[in-house]
Amino acid sequence: MANKRIIIKGVIFLLFLVCSIFILSENKKDHVSVNLLNDYESLVLYYGNTCPHCKIVEKYIEDNSLRETMKIVDKEIHDDKNLGELNERASICGISSSSIGIPFLWSEGRCYVGDEEIINYLKNKVN
């Protein structure tokens, strides 16, 4: 009888522990999403070192000296943290993981994908 009580208490404790971990991890995810969504201070450009379209955007930024007038943060996607952030921001914009591409620009809570779309956005932002 005493063994059954110990086993029941152990099972209840494990269930409580698993539920607590799950709840805490979900709250952490929501916190990250809110921080990513509310980041309006800068433009975040996700790129790959070997991406030819990324190089087109970078050349446009350099040729027009945009870094002098805009805060642009570059994030290379081969870094797991940057890739996770890119995926989360794409999700905020309703872009499925199979449709995410680079270059990818996050600005004012919106997503811009591809060199043409990003360059057009930057042109409008400057004017």
C-alpha positions in Angstrom: 0.0 0.0 0.0 2.8 2.4 0.9 4.6 1.6 -2.4 1.4 2.5 -4.4 1.3 5.9 -2.6 4.9 6.6 -3.4 4.4 5.6 -7.1 1.3 7.8 -7.4 3.1 10.8 -5.8 6.0 10.3 -8.1 3.8 10.2 -11.2 1.9 13.3 -10.1 5.2 15.1 -9.5 6.5 14.1 -12.9 3.3 15.3 -14.6 3.5 18.6 -12.7 7.2 19.0 -13.8 6.5 18.2 -17.4 3.5 20.7 -17.5 5.6 23.4 -15.8 8.4 23.0 -18.4 5.9 23.1 -21.3 4.2 26.3 -19.9 7.5 28.1 -19.3 8.8 27.2 -22.8 5.6 28.5 -24.4 5.8 31.8 -22.5 9.4 32.2 -23.6 8.4 31.7 -27.3 5.6 34.3 -26.9 8.1 36.7 -25.3 10.5 36.3 -28.2 7.8 36.9 -30.8 6.7 40.1 -29.1 10.2 41.4 -29.0 10.7 40.6 -32.7 7.4 42.2 -33.6 8.1 45.3 -31.7 11.6 45.9 -33.1 11.0 49.0 -35.2 14.3 50.7 -34.6 16.3 49.1 -37.4 16.1 47.3 -40.7 17.3 43.7 -40.4 18.7 42.2 -43.5 19.0 38.4 -43.5 21.5 37.1 -46.1 23.7 34.2 -47.1 27.4 34.6 -47.9 27.0 32.8 -51.2 23.6 34.3 -52.2 23.9 36.2 -55.5 20.6 38.1 -54.8 21.9 39.2 -51.4 25.0 40.6 -53.1 22.7 42.7 -55.4 21.0 44.2 -52.3 24.3 44.8 -50.5 25.7 46.6 -53.6 22.5 48.8 -53.8 22.9 49.7 -50.1 26.6 50.5 -50.6 26.2 52.4 -53.8 23.5 54.6 -52.2 25.3 55.0 -48.9 22.2 53.9 -47.1 24.1 52.8 -44.0 24.8 56.5 -43.3 21.2 57.4 -43.1 19.6 54.1 -41.9 20.3 51.6 -39.2 20.7 48.4 -41.1 21.6 45.2 -39.1 23.0 42.3 -41.2 22.4 38.8 -40.0 23.9 35.8 -41.8 21.5 32.9 -41.8 24.1 30.1 -41.4 24.1 31.2 -37.7 21.4 29.1 -36.1 20.2 32.0 -33.9 19.8 34.2 -36.9 18.0 31.5 -38.9 15.6 30.9 -36.0 14.9 34.6 -35.8 14.3 34.8 -39.6 11.9 31.9 -39.4 10.0 33.5 -36.5 9.7 36.8 -38.3 8.6 35.1 -41.5 5.9 33.4 -39.5 4.7 36.7 -38.1 4.3 37.9 -41.7 2.4 34.7 -42.6 5.2 33.3 -44.8 5.4 29.5 -44.6 8.8 27.9 -43.9 8.8 26.5 -47.4 8.4 30.0 -48.9 11.2 31.8 -47.0 14.0 33.0 -49.1 16.9 35.3 -48.9 17.6 38.1 -49.1 15.0 38.8 -46.5 14.4 42.3 -44.9 12.4 43.0 -41.7 11.3 46.6 -41.3 8.6 48.1 -39.3 6.9 44.8 -38.6 6.9 43.8 -42.2 8.8 41.3 -44.4 10.3 41.9 -47.8 11.7 39.0 -49.7 14.0 39.0 -52.8 16.3 41.6 -54.2 13.7 43.5 -56.3 11.2 43.8 -53.4 13.8 44.9 -50.9 15.4 47.4 -53.3 12.0 48.9 -54.1 11.2 49.2 -50.4 14.5 50.9 -49.8 14.0 53.3 -52.7 10.6 54.3 -51.3 12.0 54.6 -47.7 14.7 57.0 -48.9 12.2 59.2 -50.8 
